[in-house]
């Protein structure tokens, strides 16, 4: 079962990757980044405990397993 936090993580990751090639279609994006379809994508960066925390339900939480391999644009995330 997906949670809202899982969905938001996937949306942010997809938005980031779409910014790399804005004219690209969604199927092209997925072909270039098949890892976006991995249901366990967020667990590479967040522990289950962090994702289920009360803080994560109300505000941005930094990854606690390893940092994202990109920097979020100013005003997103933290």
Sine and cosine of phi, psi and omega as CSV:
sin_phi,cos_phi,sin_psi,cos_psi,sin_omega,cos_omega
0.00,0.00,0.75,-0.66,0.04,-1.00
-1.00,0.08,0.52,-0.85,0.08,-1.00
-0.95,-0.31,0.19,-0.98,0.06,-1.00
-0.84,0.53,-0.64,0.77,0.00,-1.00
-0.88,0.47,-0.65,0.76,0.04,-1.00
-0.88,0.48,-0.72,0.69,-0.01,-1.00
-0.87,0.50,-0.72,0.69,-0.03,-1.00
-0.90,0.44,-0.62,0.78,0.06,-1.00
-0.89,0.46,-0.68,0.74,0.02,-1.00
-0.91,0.40,-0.65,0.76,0.03,-1.00
-0.89,0.46,-0.71,0.71,0.00,-1.00
-0.90,0.44,-0.68,0.74,0.00,-1.00
-0.90,0.44,-0.69,0.72,0.01,-1.00
-0.90,0.44,-0.70,0.72,0.01,-1.00
-0.87,0.49,-0.66,0.75,0.03,-1.00
-0.87,0.50,-0.77,0.64,-0.05,-1.00
-0.92,0.39,-0.52,0.85,0.05,-1.00
-0.93,0.37,-0.48,0.88,0.05,-1.00
-0.92,0.39,-0.36,0.93,0.02,-1.00
-0.95,0.32,-0.48,0.88,-0.02,-1.00
-0.52,-0.85,0.98,0.22,-0.13,-0.99
-0.86,0.51,-0.42,0.91,-0.01,-1.00
-1.00,0.10,-0.06,1.00,-0.06,-1.00
-0.97,0.25,0.60,-0.80,0.07,-1.00
-0.97,0.22,0.27,-0.96,0.02,-1.00
-0.89,0.46,-0.69,0.72,0.06,-1.00
-0.87,0.50,-0.60,0.80,0.05,-1.00
-0.91,0.41,-0.64,0.77,0.05,-1.00
-0.85,0.52,-0.72,0.69,-0.02,-1.00
-0.93,0.38,-0.55,0.84,0.05,-1.00
-0.92,0.39,-0.61,0.79,0.00,-1.00
-0.98,0.22,-0.45,0.89,-0.06,-1.00
-0.75,-0.66,0.92,0.39,-0.07,-1.00
-0.88,0.48,-0.37,0.93,0.02,-1.00
-0.89,0.45,-0.34,0.94,0.03,-1.00
-0.91,0.42,-0.34,0.94,0.02,-1.00
-1.00,0.06,-0.09,1.00,0.00,-1.00
-0.95,0.32,0.90,-0.43,-0.02,-1.00
-0.90,0.44,-0.31,0.95,-0.01,-1.00
-0.98,-0.18,0.27,0.96,-0.06,-1.00
-0.79,0.61,-0.74,0.67,-0.05,-1.00
-0.91,0.42,-0.46,0.89,-0.02,-1.00
-0.95,0.32,-0.18,0.98,0.13,-0.99
-0.95,0.31,-0.40,0.92,-0.10,-1.00
-0.90,-0.44,-0.47,0.88,-0.06,-1.00
-0.83,-0.56,0.61,-0.79,0.16,-0.99
-0.98,0.22,0.35,-0.94,0.07,-1.00
-0.87,0.50,-0.60,0.80,0.00,-1.00
-0.88,0.48,-0.69,0.72,0.00,-1.00
-0.91,0.42,-0.69,0.72,-0.02,-1.00
-0.91,0.41,-0.52,0.85,-0.03,-1.00
-1.00,0.00,-0.02,1.00,-0.07,-1.00
-0.93,0.36,0.44,-0.90,0.05,-1.00
-0.87,0.49,-0.61,0.79,0.00,-1.00
-0.88,0.47,-0.68,0.73,-0.03,-1.00
-0.90,0.43,-0.36,0.93,0.01,-1.00
-0.99,0.13,-0.22,0.97,-0.06,-1.00
-0.83,-0.56,-0.26,0.97,-0.03,-1.00
-0.39,-0.92,0.13,-0.99,0.01,-1.00
-0.91,0.42,0.67,-0.74,0.08,-1.00
-0.82,-0.58,0.78,-0.62,0.04,-1.00
-0.92,0.39,0.54,-0.84,0.07,-1.00
-0.84,0.55,0.64,-0.77,-0.02,-1.00
-0.92,-0.38,-0.04,1.00,0.05,-1.00
-0.99,-0.13,-0.79,0.61,0.11,-0.99
-0.37,-0.93,0.44,-0.90,-0.04,-1.00
-0.94,0.33,0.41,-0.91,0.10,-0.99
-0.89,0.46,0.51,-0.86,0.00,-1.00
-0.99,0.12,0.38,0.93,0.03,-1.00
-0.50,-0.86,0.22,-0.97,0.05,-1.00
-0.96,-0.28,0.77,-0.64,0.04,-1.00
-0.94,0.33,0.59,-0.81,0.07,-1.00
-0.86,0.51,0.46,-0.89,0.00,-1.00
-0.79,0.61,0.71,-0.70,0.03,-1.00
1.00,-0.04,-0.14,0.99,0.06,-1.00
-0.94,-0.33,0.58,-0.81,-0.03,-1.00
0.98,0.18,-0.82,-0.57,-0.10,-0.99
-0.86,0.52,0.00,0.00,0.00,0.00
